[in-house]
Amino acid sequence: MVDNFPDDLCISTPHVVVCEYFSDTTSLSATSVTPHITELSLGYVSDYSTNPPCNSNSTLDPFLFSPVTHLRKQFFYECFTEMKIPFPDFSPLSSRNSTIEELIFIENPALYGSISDHLSDLSSLKRFILTGSNVFDEIPGCLTELVNVEQLSLSSNKFEGDIPTNFFRKVKDNEDFRFKCKWVSRKIPENLKGLNKLEFLDFSYNNFGNFGMPLFLGEMKSLREVHLSGNFLGGQIPEIWENLEGILGIGLSEMGLVGNIPASMGEHLRNVCYLGHDNNKPEGTVPKEFGTLEFVRELHLENNNLGGRLLNPLQ
């Protein structure tokens, strides 16, 4: 049964499984192809999703997938919610020439423990998303081995400490690296500026505080989105926008920001589509330069101490 597991499911594929056909190099026939599972998605997401819901007592053993030699994606949404299970050890799959490119765990609060060394040598991994769990420990050094990762999301977990220094040395030259992380810390690490090609930075709703907005953001010219909302960084918005004209979205809500909004934001963020600056404590008026932001679709300035009117000079 286990040996036939990939092919059996592909004969009558349920919504949870995606199969593809691959050439059978062991066959004497040049035209022989064999179906293999490439994606496995579990957990109800919405009425528009075909994924079946998980049982509240679901468990997960990565060895279950070891005979699935062409598996590229595993997706689990609200599958581990009641019965506590440790984060599974996926490192044995590396010895089987793993083709896994995506491991996605979203809103699984019963998933706990450490992920240290549980992802070792999965060099094929491009997306690792682990949000809304009870996984703890420091940001593990094993993440430095994910040299092909393009998207890393560790939000809403219980990590502690700073990111390992060698993590930035290994990933800073990736062509498309997106970083979204949440852990218990007080200061946003300055060595982030070494990620020269970083496009997506989300540190929203963490425990960073009382150090002001990091000035090094102005050196990260590849940024397209930066989200710092929900951290009580305090201080004023710095003049760092001259080199960030490619920014499309910026979130600065609920940060305890004070002082005037710099006019340079309106002058340089000409491509911005989303700007959140609500629930702060700024003073003065909304810069008239904000009226020239022709691509903006969402501009949140509510619950502030701002005055004046926002005018579009082209009207």
C-alpha positions as CSV (number, residue, x, y, z in Angstrom):
1,M,0.0,0.0,0.0
2,V,2.8,2.5,0.9
3,D,4.8,1.7,-2.2
4,N,1.7,2.3,-4.3
5,F,0.6,5.4,-2.4
6,P,1.6,8.0,-5.0
7,D,0.0,6.2,-8.0
8,D,-3.1,5.1,-6.2
9,L,-4.0,8.6,-5.3
10,C,-3.3,9.9,-8.8
11,I,-5.7,7.3,-10.3
12,S,-8.7,9.1,-8.7
13,T,-7.2,12.4,-7.5
14,P,-9.1,14.1,-4.6
15,H,-9.1,17.9,-4.3
16,V,-6.3,17.6,-1.7
17,V,-3.8,16.2,-4.2
18,V,-2.2,17.5,-7.4
19,C,-0.5,15.0,-9.7
20,E,1.7,15.4,-12.7
21,Y,3.1,12.9,-15.2
22,F,6.8,12.3,-15.4
23,S,8.9,10.3,-17.9
24,D,9.8,6.8,-16.5
25,T,13.5,6.6,-17.0
26,T,13.5,2.9,-15.8
27,S,11.1,1.8,-18.5
28,L,12.2,0.2,-21.8
29,S,9.6,2.2,-23.6
30,A,10.6,5.8,-24.4
31,T,7.0,7.0,-24.2
32,S,6.3,5.6,-20.8
33,V,5.1,8.1,-18.2
34,T,4.2,7.7,-14.6
35,P,1.9,9.9,-12.4
36,H,3.3,11.3,-9.2
37,I,2.0,13.5,-6.4
38,T,3.5,17.0,-6.6
39,E,1.2,18.9,-4.2
40,L,-0.7,18.0,-1.0
41,S,-3.0,20.7,0.6
42,L,-4.9,20.2,3.8
43,G,-7.1,22.5,5.8
44,Y,-10.3,24.5,5.0
45,V,-9.4,28.0,4.0
46,S,-12.7,29.4,2.6
47,D,-15.8,28.5,0.6
48,Y,-13.7,29.1,-2.5
49,S,-11.1,26.6,-1.4
50,T,-11.3,22.9,-2.4
51,N,-9.1,21.8,0.5
52,P,-10.8,19.5,3.0
53,P,-10.8,20.5,6.6
54,C,-8.4,18.7,9.0
55,N,-9.4,16.7,12.0
56,S,-8.7,18.5,15.3
57,N,-6.6,15.5,16.4
58,S,-4.5,15.4,13.2
59,T,-0.8,14.4,13.5
60,L,2.0,14.6,11.0
61,D,4.9,12.2,10.3
62,P,7.2,13.4,7.5
63,F,8.2,9.8,6.7
64,L,4.7,9.3,5.4
65,F,5.8,11.3,2.3
66,S,9.1,9.6,1.8
67,P,7.9,7.3,-1.0
68,V,6.3,10.4,-2.7
69,T,9.5,11.1,-4.6
70,H,8.2,14.1,-6.6
71,L,6.4,16.0,-3.9
72,R,7.1,19.7,-4.2
73,K,4.5,21.4,-1.9
74,Q,2.9,20.7,1.4
75,F,0.2,23.0,2.8
76,F,-1.5,22.8,6.2
77,Y,-4.1,25.3,7.3
78,E,-5.5,25.0,10.8
79,C,-4.7,21.2,10.9
80,F,-3.0,21.0,14.3
81,T,-5.3,23.0,16.7
82,E,-6.0,20.8,19.8
83,M,-3.7,17.8,20.1
84,K,-0.2,19.0,20.7
85,I,2.4,17.6,18.4
86,P,6.1,18.6,18.0
87,F,7.2,20.2,14.8
88,P,8.1,17.3,12.5
89,D,11.7,16.5,11.6
90,F,12.0,16.9,7.8
91,S,15.8,16.5,7.7
92,P,15.6,12.7,6.8
93,L,14.0,13.7,3.5
94,S,17.2,15.4,2.5
95,S,18.8,11.9,2.2
96,R,16.2,10.9,-0.3
97,N,17.0,13.7,-2.9
98,S,14.1,15.7,-1.7
99,T,12.3,17.9,-4.3
100,I,10.2,19.8,-1.7
101,E,10.1,23.4,-2.6
102,E,7.3,24.6,-0.3
103,L,6.5,23.8,3.3
104,I,3.5,25.9,4.5
105,F,2.0,25.8,8.0
106,I,-0.6,28.5,8.8
107,E,-2.6,28.9,12.0
108,N,-1.6,25.6,13.7
109,P,-1.4,26.6,17.4
110,A,-0.9,23.0,18.6
111,L,2.3,22.7,16.7
112,Y,5.1,23.3,19.3
113,G,8.7,22.8,20.0
114,S,11.9,23.7,18.3
115,I,12.6,23.6,14.6
116,S,16.4,23.6,15.1
117,D,18.0,21.0,12.8
118,H,14.6,19.8,11.6
119,L,15.1,21.4,8.2
120,S,18.7,20.5,7.6
121,D,19.9,20.1,4.0
122,L,16.6,20.8,2.4
123,S,18.4,22.9,-0.3
124,S,15.5,22.5,-2.7
125,L,13.2,24.6,-0.3
126,K,12.1,27.9,-1.8
127,R,9.2,28.8,0.5
128,F,9.0,28.1,4.2
129,I,6.0,29.6,5.9
130,L,5.4,28.9,9.6
131,T,2.8,31.3,11.1
132,G,0.5,31.1,14.1
133,S,2.1,28.2,15.9
134,N,3.7,27.6,19.3
135,V,7.1,26.8,17.9
136,F,9.7,28.5,20.1
137,D,13.5,28.7,20.6
138,E,15.9,31.2,19.0
139,I,15.9,31.7,15.3
140,P,17.6,28.5,14.3
141,G,20.9,28.3,12.6
142,C,19.6,25.6,10.3
143,L,17.8,28.4,8.3
144,T,21.2,29.4,7.0
145,E,21.3,26.2,5.0
146,L,18.1,27.1,3.0
147,V,20.3,28.7,0.4
148,N,17.5,28.7,-2.3
149,V,14.8,30.2,-0.1
150,E,12.8,33.0,-1.7
151,Q,10.1,33.5,0.9
152,L,10.5,33.0,4.6
153,S,7.7,33.8,7.0
154,L,7.9,33.1,10.7
155,S,5.3,35.5,12.0
156,S,3.2,35.0,15.2
157,N,5.4,32.3,16.8
158,K,7.4,32.4,20.0
159,F,10.9,32.8,18.7
160,E,13.4,34.7,20.7
161,G,16.7,36.5,20.1
162,D,18.3,37.9,17.0
163,I,18.7,36.4,13.6
164,P,22.1,34.5,13.3
165,T,24.7,36.7,11.6
166,N,25.7,34.0,9.1
167,F,22.0,33.9,8.0
168,F,22.5,37.3,6.3
169,R,25.8,36.3,4.7
170,K,24.2,33.3,3.0
171,V,21.0,34.9,1.7
172,K,21.9,38.4,0.8
173,D,22.6,37.7,-2.8
174,N,19.4,35.8,-3.6
175,E,17.6,37.2,-6.6
176,D,14.2,37.4,-5.0
177,F,14.3,37.1,-1.2
178,R,11.3,38.1,0.9
179,F,11.6,38.2,4.6
180,K,8.8,38.3,7.1
181,C,9.6,37.4,10.6
182,K,8.3,37.8,14.1
183,W,10.2,37.1,17.3
184,V,10.6,38.5,20.8
185,S,13.2,41.2,20.7
186,R,13.6,44.9,21.4
187,K,15.6,46.3,18.6
188,I,15.3,45.7,14.9
189,P,18.7,44.2,13.9
190,E,20.9,46.6,11.9
191,N,22.5,43.8,9.9
192,L,19.3,43.7,7.8
193,K,20.9,46.3,5.6
194,G,23.2,43.7,4.3
195,L,20.3,42.2,2.4
196,N,20.9,44.2,-0.7
197,K,18.1,42.6,-2.7
198,L,15.5,42.4,0.0
199,E,12.1,43.4,-1.4
200,F,9.5,42.6,1.4
201,L,10.1,43.4,5.0
202,D,7.4,42.8,7.6
203,F,8.1,43.2,11.3
204,S,4.6,44.3,12.2
205,Y,3.0,43.6,15.6
206,N,6.1,42.5,17.5
207,N,7.8,43.7,20.7
208,F,10.3,46.1,19.1
209,G,10.3,49.4,20.9
210,N,11.7,52.7,22.1
211,F,14.5,52.8,19.5
212,G,12.8,54.9,16.8
213,M,12.5,54.0,13.2
214,P,15.7,52.3,11.9
215,L,17.7,54.7,9.8
216,F,19.4,51.9,7.8
217,L,16.1,51.3,5.9
218,G,17.2,54.2,3.8
219,E,20.1,52.1,2.5
220,M,17.9,49.2,1.4
221,K,17.1,50.5,-2.1
222,S,15.4,47.3,-3.3
223,L,12.6,47.5,-0.8
224,R,9.1,47.4,-2.3
225,E,7.2,47.0,1.0
226,V,8.1,47.7,4.6
227,H,5.7,47.1,7.5
228,L,6.5,48.1,11.0
229,S,3.0,48.7,12.4
230,G,2.2,47.7,15.9
231,N,5.7,48.2,17.4
232,F,6.1,51.1,19.8
233,L,9.2,52.4,18.2
234,G,8.4,56.0,19.0
235,G,10.3,59.1,17.8
236,Q,9.8,61.0,14.6
237,I,9.7,59.7,11.0
238,P,13.2,60.2,9.8
239,E,14.4,61.7,6.4
240,I,15.3,58.4,4.8
241,W,13.1,58.3,1.7
242,E,15.4,59.7,-1.0
243,N,16.7,56.2,-2.1
244,L,13.4,54.4,-1.6
245,E,11.4,55.6,-4.6
246,G,10.5,52.0,-5.5
247,I,8.4,51.6,-2.3
248,L,4.8,50.4,-3.1
249,G,3.6,49.9,0.4
250,I,4.5,51.2,3.9
251,G,2.9,50.5,7.2
252,L,3.6,52.8,10.2
253,S,0.4,52.5,12.2
254,E,0.3,52.3,16.0
255,M,3.9,53.0,16.5
256,G,3.8,56.0,18.9
257,L,5.3,58.3,16.2
258,V,5.4,62.0,17.0
259,G,6.4,65.2,15.3
260,N,5.7,66.4,11.7
261,I,5.3,64.1,8.7
262,P,8.3,64.9,6.5
263,A,7.4,66.4,3.1
264,S,10.1,64.1,1.6
265,M,7.7,61.1,1.9
266,G,5.4,62.7,-0.6
267,E,8.3,63.9,-2.8
268,H,10.1,60.5,-3.1
269,L,7.4,57.8,-2.6
270,R,5.9,58.5,-5.9
271,N,4.9,54.9,-6.6
272,V,3.3,54.1,-3.3
273,C,-0.1,52.4,-3.3
274,Y,-0.5,51.9,0.4
275,L,0.5,54.2,3.2
276,G,-0.6,53.5,6.8
277,H,0.1,56.2,9.4
278,D,-3.0,56.0,11.6
279,N,-3.2,55.8,15.4
280,N,0.0,57.7,16.1
281,K,0.7,61.1,17.7
282,P,2.0,63.3,14.9
283,E,1.6,67.1,14.8
284,G,1.2,69.8,12.2
285,T,-0.5,69.4,8.9
286,V,-0.6,66.8,6.2
287,P,2.2,67.7,3.7
288,K,0.8,69.1,0.5
289,E,3.1,66.8,-1.4
290,F,0.8,63.9,-0.4
291,G,-1.6,65.3,-2.9
292,T,0.7,64.3,-5.8
293,L,0.7,60.6,-4.9
294,E,-1.2,59.6,-8.0
295,F,-1.0,55.8,-7.4
296,V,-2.1,55.7,-3.8
297,R,-5.2,53.5,-3.2
298,E,-5.1,53.4,0.6
299,L,-4.0,56.4,2.8
300,H,-4.7,55.9,6.5
301,L,-4.1,59.0,8.7
302,E,-7.0,58.6,11.1
303,N,-6.8,59.0,14.9
304,N,-3.9,61.4,14.7
305,N,-3.4,65.1,15.8
306,L,-3.0,66.3,12.2
307,G,-4.7,69.3,10.7
308,G,-5.2,70.9,7.3
309,R,-6.6,69.6,4.1
310,L,-5.2,67.1,1.6
311,L,-5.4,68.6,-1.9
312,N,-4.5,67.3,-5.3
313,P,-2.8,70.2,-7.1
314,L,-3.8,68.7,-10.5
315,Q,-7.5,69.2,-9.8
